[in-house]
Amino acid sequence: MPNVLILSASTGQGHNQAANCLKSELESSGYTVQIVEPLKEEGRVMDVLVDDGYNILATKLPRMYGKLYKITDHKFVNKGVVTFLNITLSNTVYQLTREHKPDLIFTTHPLLVNVVSFLKASSRINLPLIAVVTDYMAHRFYVNKYVDAYIVGSTYTKDTLTVKGVPESKIFAYGIPIRREFRQPRKENKDKGFTMLVMGGSMGISYIKNCLETLVHNNHNFRIFVVCGNNQKLRKELEEKYAGTVNGKEIQIFGFTRNIPELMDQSDVIVTKPGGLTVSEAINKNIPIIIPFFIPGQEEENTEILVKAGVALSVTNIVQLNEVVSRLYENPVLLDEMRLKALEISQGLSPDSVVELSDRLIYGYHPDRITQNA
């Protein structure tokens, strides 16, 4: 029975969600799978520095986060950060391979790609490595010649890796791993009329409050679902002010919920920040996306690709949100065109091929998995 080790991190929830989806997919095919977060294993200092640091920068200092993201995408600066991570995390990751004895390693976080690659380059491990790119434009942190295969969300993402020198033969546009419920055909429910789903990621970015305050003044009447994620303060505030019917809009407020597939089935449009997992779920459900805000960095790049692909519309100023919503409300042809674009992308993906790729890499590798080098 093949044994897989998935290395992830809690910067947001997308990387762990992708890891859990991979685990479910592989286990259903007979694999044994463990998910581990090396940053937490290394200790509290690294966990605070990276995981907590991301959450603070993304929610409180997004512009600074965006600058750091872009700076580290430059080759020279990237090399320095990679060296630091290799020194800090390589022994921890090595010990994890000794403990779990995997036949294959997946990484769902870019900061861990080079650490595993460093261990391979120094002959401390001899294992196939698959990097899962959880955004639609690949950061330089993903790029290393010791990665055996990349799983990406679209052909657009594939192009961003080939530009950085990754051989096309290593890149597989199978789709960002998502729950099977999102891969089921959308069950449209027209009984309630036009419906919008407003989301702000697992952290419940407070900007969705601005979106809702704008949408309730739209000239059209429609239903609005609002998902606040883990932000209980935001949920309580919105429930007190908006739950029920406001200006002819039926509004339902949710906290963290696993019923997003059902909410998407009932929605005509999703208004959200463009996290890789959320937009992948929407694309697979063939729902047009409106992007009124993003965390600078990878989400800014996601926006660029999604708009180019014709599955999303970007709003540069919150006052434009109602204009875009009304355009979609009044123009079902445009809605159908965007749904068709999403359908084309989703049909071009091959999530079931992940197991076949894993088998191919495991059984094509040398049987001596881990060397005895310290």
Residue pairs with C-beta under 8 A, 6 or more apart in sequence:
1 30
1 31
1 32
2 30
2 31
2 32
2 103
2 104
2 358
2 359
2 362
3 31
3 32
3 33
3 34
3 100
3 101
3 102
3 103
3 104
4 26
4 31
4 32
4 33
4 34
4 102
4 103
4 104
4 105
4 106
4 358
5 33
5 34
5 36
5 96
5 97
5 100
5 102
5 104
5 105
5 106
6 19
6 22
6 23
6 33
6 34
6 35
6 36
6 105
6 106
6 107
6 108
7 36
7 37
7 38
7 93
7 96
7 105
7 106
7 107
7 108
7 109
7 112
7 116
8 15
8 16
8 18
8 19
8 35
8 36
8 37
8 107
8 108
8 109
8 112
9 15
9 16
9 37
9 38
9 39
9 50
9 51
9 108
9 109
9 111
9 112
10 16
10 37
10 39
10 40
10 51
11 50
11 51
11 54
11 55
11 109
12 54
12 55
12 58
12 201
12 202
12 203
12 275
13 201
13 202
13 203
13 277
14 134
14 202
14 275
14 276
14 277
14 278
15 108
15 109
15 134
16 35
16 37
16 108
17 178
17 277
18 108
18 132
18 134
18 176
18 177
18 178
18 277
19 35
19 106
19 108
19 177
20 35
21 177
21 178
21 179
22 33
22 106
22 108
22 132
22 177
22 354
23 33
23 35
24 179
24 180
25 177
25 351
25 354
25 355
26 33
26 354
26 355
26 358
27 33
29 355
31 355
31 358
34 100
34 102
36 96
36 100
38 89
38 92
38 93
38 96
38 112
38 115
39 46
39 47
39 50
39 51
39 89
39 111
40 47
40 51
41 92
41 96
42 88
42 89
42 92
46 88
46 89
50 111
54 65
55 203
57 64
57 65
57 68
58 65
58 203
58 295
59 203
59 205
62 295
62 296
63 296
65 295
65 296
65 297
66 295
66 296
66 297
66 300
67 296
68 297
69 139
69 296
69 297
69 298
70 297
71 77
72 78
72 81
72 139
72 140
72 141
73 139
73 140
74 140
75 140
78 140
78 141
81 141
82 114
82 141
85 111
85 114
85 115
86 114
86 115
86 118
89 112
89 115
90 115
90 118
90 119
90 124
93 112
93 115
93 116
93 119
94 119
94 124
94 125
97 105
97 119
97 125
97 127
97 370
98 370
101 369
101 370
102 127
102 369
103 127
103 128
103 362
103 365
103 369
104 127
104 128
104 129
104 130
104 358
104 361
104 362
105 116
105 127
105 128
105 129
105 130
106 129
106 130
106 131
106 132
107 113
107 116
107 129
107 130
107 131
107 132
108 132
108 134
108 177
109 134
110 131
110 133
110 139
110 141
110 142
111 141
113 129
113 131
113 141
113 142
113 143
113 144
113 147
114 141
114 144
116 125
116 127
116 129
116 146
117 129
117 144
117 145
117 146
117 147
119 125
120 126
120 127
120 129
120 146
121 146
122 373
123 371
123 373
124 370
124 371
124 373
124 374
125 369
125 370
125 371
126 365
126 366
126 368
126 369
126 370
126 371
127 365
127 369
127 370
128 148
128 149
128 361
128 362
128 364
128 365
129 146
129 147
129 148
129 149
130 147
130 148
130 149
130 150
130 151
130 357
130 358
130 361
131 142
131 147
131 149
131 150
131 151
132 150
132 151
132 176
132 177
133 142
133 150
133 151
133 152
133 153
133 157
133 161
133 176
134 153
134 176
134 276
134 277
135 153
135 157
135 276
135 298
135 299
135 301
135 302
136 153
136 154
136 156
136 157
136 274
136 276
136 279
136 301
136 302
136 305
136 306
137 156
137 157
137 160
137 298
137 301
137 302
137 304
137 305
138 150
138 152
138 157
138 160
138 161
138 164
139 298
140 164
142 150
142 161
143 161
143 164
143 165
143 166
147 166
147 170
148 170
148 361
149 170
149 171
149 172
149 357
149 361
150 161
150 166
150 170
150 171
150 172
151 172
151 174
151 175
151 176
151 177
151 354
151 357
152 158
152 161
152 171
152 172
152 173
152 174
152 176
153 173
153 175
153 176
153 276
153 280
153 349
154 173
154 175
154 305
154 309
154 345
154 348
154 349
155 173
155 348
156 305
156 308
156 309
157 173
157 305
158 168
158 171
158 173
161 171
162 168
162 171
172 350
172 353
172 357
173 348
173 349
173 350
174 349
174 350
174 351
174 353
174 354
174 357
175 280
175 284
175 346
175 349
175 350
175 351
176 276
176 277
176 280
177 351
177 354
178 277
178 280
178 281
178 284
178 351
179 261
179 281
181 261
182 260
182 261
182 264
182 280
182 281
182 284
182 285
183 284
183 351
184 261
186 264
186 265
186 285
186 286
186 287
187 265
188 265
188 266
189 265
189 266
192 223
192 250
192 266
193 221
193 222
193 223
194 220
194 222
194 223
194 268
194 329
195 222
195 223
195 224
195 225
195 266
195 267
195 268
195 269
196 215
196 222
196 223
196 224
196 225
196 267
196 268
196 269
196 270
196 271
196 325
197 224
197 225
197 227
197 263
197 264
197 267
197 269
197 270
197 271
197 272
197 287
198 208
198 211
198 212
198 215
198 224
198 225
198 226
198 227
198 270
198 271
198 272
199 208
199 226
199 227
199 229
199 260
199 270
199 271
199 272
199 273
199 278
200 206
200 207
200 208
200 227
200 228
200 229
200 231
200 272
200 273
201 229
201 272
201 273
201 275
201 278
202 229
202 230
202 256
203 229
203 230
203 231
204 227
204 228
204 229
204 230
204 231
204 234
204 235
205 231
205 273
205 293
205 295
206 231
206 234
207 273
207 292
207 293
208 226
208 228
208 234
208 271
209 234
209 237
209 238
210 292
210 318
211 271
211 292
211 293
211 318
211 321
212 224
212 226
212 238
212 242
212 251
214 318
214 319
214 321
214 322
215 224
215 249
215 271
215 321
215 322
215 325
216 224
216 242
216 246
216 247
216 249
216 251
217 247
217 322
218 249
218 322
218 325
218 326
219 322
219 326
220 325
220 326
220 329
220 330
221 247
221 248
221 249
222 249
222 329
223 249
223 250
223 251
223 252
224 249
224 250
224 251
224 252
225 252
225 254
225 263
225 266
225 267
226 238
226 242
226 251
226 252
226 253
226 254
227 254
227 255
227 257
227 260
227 263
228 234
228 235
228 238
228 253
228 254
228 255
228 256
229 255
229 256
230 255
230 256
231 255
232 255
235 253
235 254
235 255
238 253
239 253
242 251
242 253
243 251
243 252
243 253
244 250
244 251
245 251
254 263
257 263
260 281
261 281
261 285
264 270
264 281
264 282
264 285
264 287
265 285
267 287
268 287
268 288
268 328
268 335
269 287
269 288
269 289
269 290
269 325
269 328
269 335
270 278
270 282
270 287
270 288
270 289
270 290
271 289
271 290
271 292
271 321
271 325
272 278
272 279
272 282
272 289
272 290
272 291
273 291
273 293
273 294
273 295
273 299
274 289
274 291
274 294
274 299
274 302
274 303
274 306
274 312
275 299
275 302
276 298
276 302
279 289
279 302
279 306
279 311
279 312
282 289
282 311
282 342
283 289
283 311
283 342
283 345
283 346
284 342
284 346
284 349
285 342
286 339
286 342
286 343
286 346
287 339
287 342
288 311
288 312
288 313
288 328
288 335
288 338
288 339
288 342
289 306
289 311
289 312
289 313
290 312
290 313
290 314
290 315
290 321
290 324
290 325
290 328
291 303
291 306
291 307
291 312
291 313
291 314
291 315
292 315
292 318
292 321
294 300
294 302
294 303
303 312
303 314
306 312
307 313
307 314
309 341
309 345
310 337
310 338
310 341
311 338
311 341
311 342
311 345
312 338
313 324
313 328
313 338
315 321
315 324
327 334
328 334
328 335
